[in-house]
Amino acid sequence: MVSRSFAIVGAGFSGAVVARQMAEAGHTATVYDTRPHVAGNCFTARDETDVMVHVYGPHIFHTQHQHVWDYINRFGEMMPYRHTVRAMVGDTMYRMPMNLTLINDFFGTQFTPEEAEAFVTSKADATITNPVSFEDQALRFVGRELYEAFFAGYTKKQWGVDPTELPASILARLPLRFTADDSYFNHPFQAIPRNGYTPIVQAILDHPNITVHLNTRFNKSQSGSFDHVVWTGPIDAYFNFEHGRLGYRTLDFVKEVHDGDFQGCPVLNYCDVEVPYTRITEHKHFAPWETHEQTVTYREYSRLCEENDTPYYPIRLVEEKDQLLNYVQRARDERNVTFLGRLGTYRYLDMDVTIHEALQAASGMLSAMADGSDIPSFFTDPIGVA
Ligand SMILES: Cc1cc2nc3c(=O)[nH]c(=O)nc-3n(C[C@H](O)[C@H](O)[C@H](O)COP(=O)(O)OP(=O)(O)OC[C@H]3O[C@@H](n4cnc5c(N)ncnc54)[C@H](O)[C@@H]3O)c2cc1C
């Protein structure tokens, strides 16, 4: 077998997993990241309180894929964790997601599951048969009262636009249950790494065929020194923003340290539009197996991502589609480059999907190389993909 050289741009899960797969197959992987650490946006670190902080926002691992679950367990200890979220509306705290308890608490009722379902159906706007916007979809699902209390303000703060301008597809992902189950996720595997995500990514990258360069921006002009480039940075940055900048939301976190317990739960959403932040995360509740006298909170503010900010959520407004189409075409025409991950394909991706897609791309490249073929360029077209 001929050993090939790969440049891997980005040391998040996408880059680390591809690097590992290539290294284990006897190829060399040189990994670059502009940041001073590995793990990308999943980076965790203990701060001065010794609490494990999810530095770029709260990350809960959840998956339905057995092979992804097996993969992550090879590299670190995953602790069972069931995520719950609470929401403030006015002065009242509710249990999310929208379930029997929330419906009864909000309407001051004592409905059975069947009664609650019939009640919500009676509130839902059945005249909306073809929902286009987020607002249409919410009104069609739960009616005006629940929409205005729990979705309208929060969504406006999170996305910076009116819910009438957002696509209906965003709400398709939110669960509505008529039981008291308040688990935030439905997946069979849900966990948080005992020592955070950073040592897991370090372990994935710990292989003699892998070299990691931190604090180092990969420049396209370096591509010629490698057989293939795997680009997990922003797709528009690869093309020097020639078709303009794709829209992202960024987050500002205001950190506070308190004694004891601040809010009694890991994540508390603030639904009212008058409250300027979207949620408060209390990090020690992500590690219920630990005890700490102090606690660390992040008050989270969402705003439009500017040139030097960290991109978090792709906005994907309808008007951006043409711009995105240009980048998709350019990516398809590019030789010897695979675009991967949340920034490389301009999609919101959970960690498990990121790992799954990285394993798939690596396996496709390895099969082609085993046949003696050229290394194919993989790219998941972000248009029309959730
Ligand atoms: C607030 C928030 C909360 C989330 N919560 C969850 C959750 O609870 N559960 C879940 O499963 N997922 C969650 N996610 C998604 C998760 O963060 C992603 O799935 C994951 O980070 C994707 O990994 P990646 O490697 O594709 O990208 P990233 O982690 O962003 O890694 C890309 C890396 O590329 C580097 N880079 C970019 N350009 C260059 C360049 N030119 N040269 C060198 N390096 C470069 C960047 O510095 C970055 O480190 C959340 C995301 C956000 C924004």
The ligand as a MOL file (V3000), in Angstrom:
LIG
                    3D

  0  0  0     0  0            999 V3000
M  V30 BEGIN CTAB
M  V30 COUNTS 53 58 0 0 0
M  V30 BEGIN ATOM
M  V30 1 C -23.7250 26.4390 21.3980 0
M  V30 2 C -23.6330 25.0690 20.8020 0
M  V30 3 C -24.0670 23.9930 21.5470 0
M  V30 4 C -23.9870 22.7170 21.0200 0
M  V30 5 N -24.4440 21.6850 21.7770 0
M  V30 6 C -24.3720 20.4310 21.3020 0
M  V30 7 C -24.8790 19.3440 22.0730 0
M  V30 8 O -25.4080 19.5180 23.1780 0
M  V30 9 N -24.7780 18.0930 21.5400 0
M  V30 10 C -24.2210 17.8600 20.3080 0
M  V30 11 O -24.1600 16.6930 19.8920 0
M  V30 12 N -23.7270 18.8710 19.5630 0
M  V30 13 C -23.7910 20.1430 20.0230 0
M  V30 14 N -23.2950 21.1780 19.2760 0
M  V30 15 C -22.6580 20.8910 17.9610 0
M  V30 16 C -21.1290 20.6150 18.0770 0
M  V30 17 O -20.4810 21.7610 18.5570 0
M  V30 18 C -20.6070 20.2240 16.6810 0
M  V30 19 O -21.2070 19.0100 16.2920 0
M  V30 20 C -19.1000 20.0160 16.6000 0
M  V30 21 O -18.3900 21.0800 17.1540 0
M  V30 22 C -18.6910 19.8750 15.1430 0
M  V30 23 O -17.3150 19.5880 15.0610 0
M  V30 24 P -16.4730 20.0570 13.8120 0
M  V30 25 O -15.1410 19.4040 13.9440 0
M  V30 26 O -17.2270 19.8630 12.5620 0
M  V30 27 O -16.3460 21.6550 13.9740 0
M  V30 28 P -15.5730 22.5420 15.0390 0
M  V30 29 O -15.6810 21.9550 16.3890 0
M  V30 30 O -16.0320 23.9340 14.8750 0
M  V30 31 O -14.0440 22.4570 14.5620 0
M  V30 32 C -13.5630 23.1540 13.4350 0
M  V30 33 C -12.1790 23.6790 13.7790 0
M  V30 34 O -11.5550 24.1870 12.5860 0
M  V30 35 C -10.6770 25.2240 12.9660 0
M  V30 36 N -10.3540 26.0040 11.7660 0
M  V30 37 C -11.2050 26.6930 10.9710 0
M  V30 38 N -10.5350 27.2670 9.9320 0
M  V30 39 C -9.2210 26.9250 10.0660 0
M  V30 40 C -8.0300 27.1810 9.2900 0
M  V30 41 N -8.0310 27.9140 8.1440 0
M  V30 42 N -6.8450 26.6820 9.7310 0
M  V30 43 C -6.8070 25.9430 10.8760 0
M  V30 44 N -7.9120 25.6500 11.6400 0
M  V30 45 C -9.1000 26.1290 11.2260 0
M  V30 46 C -11.4840 25.9770 14.0230 0
M  V30 47 O -10.6220 26.7140 14.8560 0
M  V30 48 C -12.1810 24.8310 14.7720 0
M  V30 49 O -11.4770 24.4630 15.9470 0
M  V30 50 C -23.4260 22.4870 19.7360 0
M  V30 51 C -22.9920 23.5800 18.9860 0
M  V30 52 C -23.1250 24.8450 19.5000 0
M  V30 53 C -22.7100 26.0060 18.6400 0
M  V30 END ATOM
M  V30 BEGIN BOND
M  V30 1 1 1 2
M  V30 2 1 2 3
M  V30 3 2 2 52
M  V30 4 2 3 4
M  V30 5 1 4 5
M  V30 6 1 4 50
M  V30 7 2 5 6
M  V30 8 1 6 7
M  V30 9 1 6 13
M  V30 10 2 7 8
M  V30 11 1 7 9
M  V30 12 1 9 10
M  V30 13 2 10 11
M  V30 14 1 10 12
M  V30 15 2 12 13
M  V30 16 1 13 14
M  V30 17 1 14 15
M  V30 18 1 14 50
M  V30 19 1 15 16
M  V30 20 1 16 17
M  V30 21 1 16 18
M  V30 22 1 18 19
M  V30 23 1 18 20
M  V30 24 1 20 21
M  V30 25 1 20 22
M  V30 26 1 22 23
M  V30 27 1 23 24
M  V30 28 2 24 25
M  V30 29 1 24 26
M  V30 30 1 24 27
M  V30 31 1 27 28
M  V30 32 2 28 29
M  V30 33 1 28 30
M  V30 34 1 28 31
M  V30 35 1 31 32
M  V30 36 1 32 33
M  V30 37 1 33 34
M  V30 38 1 33 48
M  V30 39 1 34 35
M  V30 40 1 35 36
M  V30 41 1 35 46
M  V30 42 1 36 37
M  V30 43 1 36 45
M  V30 44 2 37 38
M  V30 45 1 38 39
M  V30 46 1 39 40
M  V30 47 2 39 45
M  V30 48 1 40 41
M  V30 49 2 40 42
M  V30 50 1 42 43
M  V30 51 2 43 44
M  V30 52 1 44 45
M  V30 53 1 46 47
M  V30 54 1 46 48
M  V30 55 1 48 49
M  V30 56 2 50 51
M  V30 57 1 51 52
M  V30 58 1 52 53
M  V30 END BOND
M  V30 END CTAB
M  END
